Amino acid sequence: MIQLLPKSDILTPNTANPQETVDFISSYIDKYHCETMDVDISYMNILDACYVTTMCSTKHFIKYPEGKINWIVSSNLVREFNKDLELGNSSYNL
């Protein structure tokens, strides 16, 4: 079976709506082998970014317990918010 991968190494959802973003990333996780992935949500506000990273990191962890998501966000506050949730598969970059 041939698996088509996106041209860019960084996944950038094409919507600013947080639920649509979660659906987009979840669908990507379901379709592709993406044990390690980079996702750019730097265009989202802090609350929406916290929601998206929490929901998608949880989904990714269920499929890839040893995997990693590198989130590109607009503020360190997203990392601070998620720090207490202990999402061990997430890292945050500006």
C-alpha positions as CSV (number, residue, x, y, z in Angstrom):
1,M,0.0,0.0,0.0
2,I,1.3,3.4,-0.9
3,Q,0.7,6.2,1.6
4,L,0.7,9.8,0.4
5,L,2.2,12.2,2.8
6,P,1.7,16.0,2.8
7,K,4.3,18.1,1.0
8,S,5.2,20.1,4.1
9,D,6.7,18.6,7.2
10,I,4.5,21.0,9.3
11,L,0.7,20.4,9.4
12,T,-1.2,23.6,9.3
13,P,-5.0,23.3,9.7
14,N,-6.9,25.4,7.2
15,T,-9.5,26.8,9.7
16,A,-9.5,29.0,12.8
17,N,-12.5,27.3,14.2
18,P,-11.2,25.2,17.1
19,Q,-13.7,22.3,16.7
20,E,-12.9,22.1,12.9
21,T,-9.2,22.2,13.7
22,V,-9.6,19.3,16.2
23,D,-11.5,17.4,13.6
24,F,-8.9,18.1,10.9
25,I,-6.0,17.0,13.1
26,S,-7.8,14.0,14.4
27,S,-8.6,12.9,10.8
28,Y,-5.0,13.3,9.9
29,I,-3.9,11.2,12.9
30,D,-6.4,8.5,11.8
31,K,-5.3,8.5,8.1
32,Y,-1.5,8.7,8.3
33,H,1.3,7.2,10.2
34,C,2.4,10.2,12.2
35,E,4.2,9.0,15.4
36,T,6.0,12.3,15.4
37,M,4.4,15.4,13.9
38,D,4.7,19.2,13.8
39,V,1.5,21.2,13.9
40,D,1.3,25.0,13.4
41,I,-1.6,26.7,15.3
42,S,0.3,29.9,15.9
43,Y,-2.6,31.8,14.3
44,M,-5.1,30.7,17.1
45,N,-5.8,32.7,20.2
46,I,-4.6,31.2,23.5
47,L,-7.9,29.6,24.7
48,D,-8.5,27.9,21.3
49,A,-4.9,26.7,21.1
50,C,-5.2,25.2,24.6
51,Y,-8.4,23.4,23.6
52,V,-6.9,22.1,20.4
53,T,-3.6,20.9,21.9
54,T,-5.3,19.1,24.8
55,M,-7.8,17.3,22.6
56,C,-5.4,16.4,19.8
57,S,-2.6,15.4,22.1
58,T,-4.9,13.0,23.9
59,K,-6.1,11.5,20.6
60,H,-2.4,11.2,19.4
61,F,-1.4,9.5,22.7
62,I,-4.1,6.9,22.4
63,K,-2.7,5.8,18.9
64,Y,1.0,6.5,19.6
65,P,1.8,6.2,23.3
66,E,5.5,6.8,22.5
67,G,4.8,9.5,19.9
68,K,5.4,13.2,20.0
69,I,3.6,16.3,18.8
70,N,5.6,19.5,18.3
71,W,3.1,22.4,18.6
72,I,3.9,25.8,17.1
73,V,2.0,28.3,19.2
74,S,1.8,32.0,19.6
75,S,2.4,32.2,23.3
76,N,4.2,30.3,26.2
77,L,0.8,30.6,28.0
78,V,-0.4,27.5,26.1
79,R,2.5,25.5,27.5
80,E,1.8,26.9,31.0
81,F,-1.9,26.0,30.8
82,N,-1.2,22.4,29.7
83,K,1.7,21.9,32.1
84,D,-0.5,20.5,34.9
85,L,-2.3,18.1,32.5
86,E,0.9,16.2,32.0
87,L,0.5,15.7,28.3
88,G,3.9,13.9,27.9
89,N,3.7,13.7,24.2
90,S,3.6,17.5,23.6
91,S,6.2,20.1,23.2
92,Y,5.6,23.8,22.5
93,N,7.6,26.2,20.3
94,L,7.1,29.8,19.4
